[in-house]
Amino acid sequence: MSELNSIDIYAVHFPPYSIFENETVDGQDVETVSAAFEAVGIEVVYRTLPWNRAYNLAVQGKIPALLSCLSNKEREEFFWISDPISYADESFISFSNVVPKSEFTLKNIRDYKIGVINGYAQSERLKELGFMLDYSNNEMQTLMKLRDGRVDIVYNNTTAIQYLIREWSERQQLWAVTVERTSYHLCLSRDYPNAEYFFHKFTEGFDLIRGNGIYAQILGNFGAN
């Protein structure tokens, strides 16, 4: 197979956008990116690493692409960044038995230890603002800290958190205060061979599936808009 007919894309277990379960890969962003590349004759192989490790390898040009990647000015220097492929609410989240929602306001947030994910762009923003942060490698790790009282609040994607605790008894006590609506992208390393080629092929394929209704169907399957 030609090296231009296949691409490895790195992601984490980040439902419903990317779901690594039972040796299978699925999810809203997985299906979107796969469909876009399939439309232009390119096969996608999904691989997983902890986000911070994958991000640093991509910055160095050692791996080709990251899925469900936030866009910012710093990242534009290192990546070809696609149009948005999905959207999410970024929120401060806790359980009422850990921090009652009535006690939380954006004004007193500095009184709490906030669980964030190592390497996430939003984690860096909170660090720059001087918040008291506790870092984890993934969403489930920070949720376990929240349940055990080792952090007071987590800052994350509301939909992902709701999915991960769907079988927890504490799910009924979950509350969230949404701060911003954000978008996720496919990010291709500028220093990886042929990355610009794959960026333009993805853009071509994404335009095709937006035009023929496949993208809308994927969004509908996951209850997104």
Secondary structure, 3 states (H helix, E strand, C coil): CCCCCEEEEEECCECCCEEEECCEEECHHHHHHHHHHHHCCCEEEEEECCHHHHHHHHHCCCCCEEEEECCCHHHHCCEEECCCCEEEEEEEEEECCCCCHHHCCCCCHHHCCEEEECCCHHHHHHHHCCCCEEEECCHHHHHHHHHHCCCCEEEEEHHHHHHHCCCCHHHHHEEEEEEEEEEEEEEEECCCCCHHHHHHHHHHHHHHHHHCCHHHHHHHHCCCC
